[in-house]
Amino acid sequence: KHQTLADVWYEWHRMGPYLNSEGGIEGCNKKYGLKWQSHLPKAHYSCTARVIQGIKSFAKTQAMDEERAIWMLQSNYRECGKSTTNLVREFQKGGIIQKKTVQGRAAQRVNIVEAQ
């Protein structure tokens, strides 16, 4: 568990204590596409990606740089128990990011229930 929201950002971008030559998760995505992610827990990757999206969206809507946005959102991260999943929910409630649409089998179950 990351202690700060900056740690989440640094890991994604491979900055600070997470510095490496690959450029972090974002760098690996650009360099290798989605194949390299096969060893990662999908839920962790997805939540981290959504947090990064939320930070960028918040920064853009507030007309500030991402470093300032991280600093501003740190208290939210702490209030969410330093959980990326909980922070994603807060971003969704606040309209910072949209909820994902239901896909695959889950979407089929929703469609069956709605049809009844």
N, C-alpha and C positions, 0 to 999 in steps of 0.2 A: 504494500500500500504506500502510495506517495504521501509524504507529509505535507507538501505544498502543491498548489496548482502550478507553480513554476516548474516543479519537478516533472509533472505530466507533460508540460510544454517542452521542456529540455529533452526528455526522453524521446518524444515524437520527432524533434528536430535535431537530435544528437548535439546538444549544446551543453555548456557547463560541465558538470561531472559525468555526463553521458556522452561526451565528445568521442567520435570515431570517424573513420574515413568514409563510411557508407552514407553519412548524412541522415542518420536516424531512420525511423519508420517511413517518414515522407520520402527520404532519399532512396530507400530500398524499393518503395512503391514505384518511383519514377524509373529506377534502373532495372528492376527485375519483374515489374508487374505484380500480379497477385500470387504467382506460384510460390514465392519465398515465404508467404504467410502460413503455409500448411502446418507448420509446427506450433503456431500460436493458438491459444484458446480464442475462439471466434468472438465470444462474448466480451472478453477483455479488449480485444482489438477494436471491436465495434463501438464500445463505450468510449474508449480513448479517442477514436476518430470523431465521435459526436461531440466530445468535450472540446477538442481542437476547433471543430466547426463552430461551436457555441462561442468560444473565445473570439474567433475571427469575426463572427456576426455581431457580437456585442461591441467590439472595437469599431466596426464599421458604422453601426447605427449611432454610436455615441461620438463619432468623429475623433477617435483617439488611437494611439498606436497600441499594438498587442501587449507590450510590456505593461502599460498603464492599465489595460483591461484586466490582465492577470492579477495585478495588485488590487484592483477594485473588486474582483470576483473571489478573492481569497477567502473572505469571511463567509461567503455562500458555500464554498467548498468545505470549510471547517464546520459550518452548521449542518452540512449533509453527511457528517461523520467521515469526511475525507474519502468519500465513495464516488467514483465516477458515475456509477449507475444512478445514484440519487441526484447528482448534479445534472445529469442529462434530463431527468424528470423535472427538475426545477427550471432548466432552460426551456423545456417544452411548455410548462405552465406559464412561464413569463413571455412566451412567444418568441424567444430568441432563436430556437430551432423548431422545425416541424416534427411531429410524430412520424415515424416510419409507417408506410402503408403495409398492410398485412399481405403476405405473399405465400405461394406454395400451398401445402396442405391446410395450413391455418386459414388461408383465404377461402379454400374450398369449404371448410367447416362453417365459416362465417356466412358464406353464400347459402348453404343448406339451411342454416338456422333462420336466416332472413326470409327464405322462400316459404318456410312453414308458417 
